[in-house]
Amino acid sequence: MAVFTSTPLGLSSRVRSTPFTRRVEQSGVSGYTVYNHMLLPTVFESMEADYHHLKNAVQIWDVSCERQIEITGPDSSWLVQMLTPRDLSKLEIGKCFYVPMVDENGGMLNDPVLLKIAEDKYWFSISDSDLIYWIKGLAWGLNLKAKVTEPDVSPLAVQGPRSDDLMAKIVGDNIRDLGFFRFKKFNFNSQELIIARSGYSKQGGFEIYVDDFSKGEEIWDTLFDAGQDLDVRAGCPNLIERIESGLLSFGSDMTNENTPHESGLSKFCDTRNAIKCVGRDALLKEIENGPWRQIRSLSISGPAVPPCRTMWEARKDNVVIGRVSSAAWSPDFQTNVALGMIHREHWHPNTSLIIETPDGPREARIMPEPFVR
């Protein structure tokens, strides 16, 4: 995820605003990126200040850029299963699945959250890519009875350890019983809105699927009015917290050149059972011998590293054995935390490496697991 800290972002009608853009601006946003042709805040007070607040209170995130791809019709279930090696036979209405999506070669196309809204209606809440054209192409080319659209739905995330308290004030205490990666409709300001226990952090929280652009500011204001005694603030996905947690960014940590297995997502794949999946044959060949590289969490020594704007080479005995794609200084762990794609001969825990940062070579170590689970 790119962070714009000093270079202004040129805006035009090609970069869409969101139902919450005015409130985000009024809250003091200091950095944006473009994600799915929409504005995504990246910083408010500072990266570290936002990080500490996220871990201790509650934040409201404008993540309207998590666009929904809606698939409906008699062949919707067939089409949805074609897109992922995850077995969707146990996906129920009211449940969310994290689903790696692949092309015919098994390369990652996206890693959305899939919501089953009805027996013949699904939403993919997508990462940054023009995924809708791939899905439309499959539906048209195979003459499937499935309609593929982007509905007017803009997610608003409530994240942080005090999220339950804030949401309970507005929709009632029964939201505390909503299970992880479950969703249902709640009465929010006399509107029936889908709310899921999900979000792009490990601090807990919810995502509200706002289905009326004109109601965005009203919903935002309701959350802030109710959260005054909870230290509610505007926030956004935090680079430090996501790297600590091992949360991947599609397009940065993994691309179409990587398979789900290389991306460390094997637990979300049931390749042998997902017989309809477009990339199944390629993935079956890969799992015979296992991936030759894979995402790992790393600790990089020394003072805070600069922003990871390009891939940094990882070396062992002066041989390139991988690359680092995301890195940041962690105040809580007092080290530089990072994510990198590492060759399997060198991905074992505690292996020492050299990372070629813009500030020069740094010693690094493979971690046995993400810093936060």
N, C-alpha and C positions, 0 to 999 in steps of 0.2 A: 504494500500500500504506500503510494508516494505521499510525502508530506511537504506542503508548500509553506515555508517559514519566512522567506524573504522575497521571493519572486511572485509578483501579483498574478492572479489567475484571470486571464481574459475571458469574459463571459459573453455569450450570445444566446439567441433563441435555440441553438443546437444543444446547449447545456440547460436542462430543465430545472426549474426551481421546484420546491416541494410544498405541501400544505403548511409546513412549519418554518419555511425559510425566514420570514419576517421575525418570528420569535427567536430563531437561532441567532440572527443578526443582533437583535436587541439584547441577547444574553452574552454578547461579547466574543463570538467566535473569532479566532485569530488565524485559522488555517483551514483550507479546503483542499479536497482532491475531487476528481471527476470519476464517477463509478456508475456504470450503466447509463451514461449520458445524463447523469444527474449530479447535483452537488452533494458531497458527503463531508461534513465537518471532520477535522482531524485534531484540532487543538482549541482549547478555550483559554484557561489561565496560563498553563504551560504543561508540557508532557508529564513532568513529575508531579506537579500539583494536582492535575486531573487524575493521575494514577492513585495518589494517596486518598483522594476523596472517593473515588470509585470503590476502593477497598474498605471504606469505613462508613459510607452513608448511602445515598441513592441518587442516581442520575437519570435524566431523560435524554434519550438519543434519537435524533432524526435519522432513521435508517430507511427512508422512503426509497433509496436506491436499491434496496433488496426487492427488485421488481418481481411480481408474480406472473408466472406463465400458467394460464388456466387451460386444462384439457377436459373437455366434456364430450359426451356422446356414447353410443353403444360400444365402440371399440377403444374407449379411453383407457381401460385397464390394460388392454393388450399393448397399446402404444407406450404407456408409462413403463411397463416392464421391459420393453425393448431398449429403453434408454440407460438402464443401469444393471450392473452385475449383482446388485443386492436383490435377494428374494423378497418380493412384496406380497406374498400370499398371506402373510399374517398382519398386514397393514389394515387397521380398522378405522372406521369413521371416528374422528376425535383424536387420532394419533398422528404424531410426526415421526418421520424417518429421515436421518441424514443419509443421502444417497450419492455416492460417486457416479458421475455420468461419463460415458466413454464413447469414442468413435469406433469405426470398424477395425482399427488397429489396437484398440485397448487404451488409447491415449485419453487423458482426462480432458473433458470439455467443460466441466463445471462441478461444483460440489454443493448443491442446494439442500435445503430442508423441504421435504415433501409432506404436504398435508392432504389427507383424504377427507374431503368436504362432504361427499355423498358417494353412493355406489358408482355413479358415472360422472364424478366431478373431482378433479385434483388441482392443487396449486403447488407449483414449484417456486419456492422463495430463493431466488438465484443469486450467485456471486456475479462478478463483473465479466460478462461476455454476452455477445449477441446470440444467445442460445436458441431463441425462439425460431430462428431461420432454419436451424438443423431439425428441430422438431416438426415445423411446418413441412419441410422437404420430405421427411419420412412419411408423414401422414398423407401428403399428396401423392408421392411416388408409389405408395402401397395401396392407394385408394381406400384408406381406412375411414370408417364413419366416426370421425373425431374432429372436433372443432378446437383450434389452438389460438388463443387470444391473450392479450395483456390487459387485465381488468384494471379499473381505477382503484387500486388498493395500495396504500402507503403505510408500511409498518412504522410504529413508534415504539422504541424499546424503553423499558424501565429496568435499570440494572443496578445491582449493589445489594449489600446485606440487609438494607432496610426496605427493599422492594415490596416484600409481603405486607409490611405495615402500611405503606402508602396505598397500595392497590386495595387493601381491605377497607380503607376509609371510603373508597369511592364505590366499589362494587360489592362489598360485603365480605365477611370473614370466610365464607365458603371457598373463596379463591385460594386460601391457604392449603386447601385439600387437593388442589389441582396438581397432578403428578407431572414429573419431568417429561418433557416432550409429549405432553398432552395438551389438547386445546378444547375449548367449548365457548359458547356464546354467553356473554354476560351483559347485564343492563348497565350501560355507561352513559350517564346524562340522558336517560330515556331513549338511548339507541342500543340496539342489539349488535354488539361487536364481537368478533372472534378474538379471543385472547389465548395465547399459548405460553406455557412455562418454557421459555427458551431464550436464546440471546448469544451474542458473540463475546461472552466473557465467562469466566469461571466464578463470578461473584454472586451468581443467582439473579433471577429476575424473570421478566415477562416481555412478550412482544404483542402489541395491540395492532390489529389489522384494520386500519382506518379506511373505510370504503366510500367516503364522501369527502372530496377535496375541500369543500366549503366548511366542513366541521373541524378542520385540523387545528386552527388556533383556539377554538373553544375547548377542545380536548386537552391541548397543551396547557392552557390556563387553569383548567380544572385540576390537573396533576400538580401544578405549582402552588395553587391555593391550598390544596390538601396537604402538601408536603412541607409547609413552612417550618413546622416544628421538627422536621426530620432532616434538615439541612439539605433539601433537594436543590440540585443545580443542573444546568444543561451540561451534557457531556457527549462523548463519542467513543467509538472503539479505540482502545488505548494500546499503542504499539508495545509498550513495556509489558503490560499485563497479558496480552495475547501471546507474546513470545514465551514468557514464563510458563504459561498454561499449555503451550504446545498447540495452540490454535493456528491452523494454516491459513494462508491467504492465497486463494487461487489467482494465478497470474504472476505471483511473486515466488512463493515457496514451491509451487508445483504448476506446471503448464501442460499443454497438449503433448509435450515430449515425454511426459511421465505417466506411468500407469498408476492405478490406485494402490497396487502393491508397493511400488517405489515410493509412493506418498505416505506409506504407513497406514493405509486404510483397509488392510486385508480383512479386519474384523467386520467391515461393513460390506463385504463381498461374499456371495454364495454362488460362485461362478458355475459350479457343476449343476446347481439346481436352477439357475436363471437361464434356462435354455432358450428364451426368446431374445436375450440380450444381443445387440448388434455386434459387440466386440468380444463375445464369449470365446470364440476359437483362438484368438490371439492371446487372451488372458490364460486360457487353459495351457497353452504352450509355455507361457512364462512361469506358471506355478509348478511345473514339473521340476524345474531346477531352482526356483526362487528368484527374486529380483537381484540384479547385480549391483544395485545402489538403492539407498533408502534414506528418507528424512531422519535426522537425529537432532536432539537438543544438545547444545554445546555451551561451555563456559569459556569466555575469552579473557585472558589476563590483562592487567594494566588499567589505566584510567579509562574514562568513558570513550567509546569509539564514536567516530562521526556517523552520520546517517548512511545506511547501506543503500546507495542509489544504483549501484551495479553489483553484479555477483563478485564475491571475493574468493579467490582461489584458496583451497585447503590443500596443504602439502604434508607429505610424510617422506622423510629422507630425500627431500628435494624433488619428489615426484608428485604431480597433481593427482589427488585422490578424491576430489569433490569440490563443492563450492558452498559458500554461505550466502543465503538469500535475505535474511532478516537478522538484525542485531540492535541491541540497545542496552544502556546501563540500567541495572536493576537496583534501586535504593534499598529494597528489602533484603536482597541476597548479596549486595555489595560486590557484584561482579557484572561483567558484560554477558548477558544472556543472548543466545543466538539459535537459529535454525539453519540446518544445512543438509544438502544431499551428499551422502558419503558412500564411497565404494565399500562393498561388503567385507573385504579383507581388513578394513580399518574402522568399522562402525561399532566395535565392541566397547562396552562401558570402560571409562578411564583411559582409553587410548589417547596418547598425546599427539597433537598435531601443530602445525604452524599455519596461521591464517594471514594472508596478505591483505591487510587493511590499507586504506588510503594514507594512514599515518605510519605505515611500515609494518613489518612482520610482527605478529603477536603469538605467544604460546596459547594453546587452547586444549580443552579436554572434552571427550565425549561423555555426556551424562547418561546414567542408567535409565532415566525417565525425565519427563518435563519437570520443571522446578515446582509447579503447582498442579495438583490433580483435582 
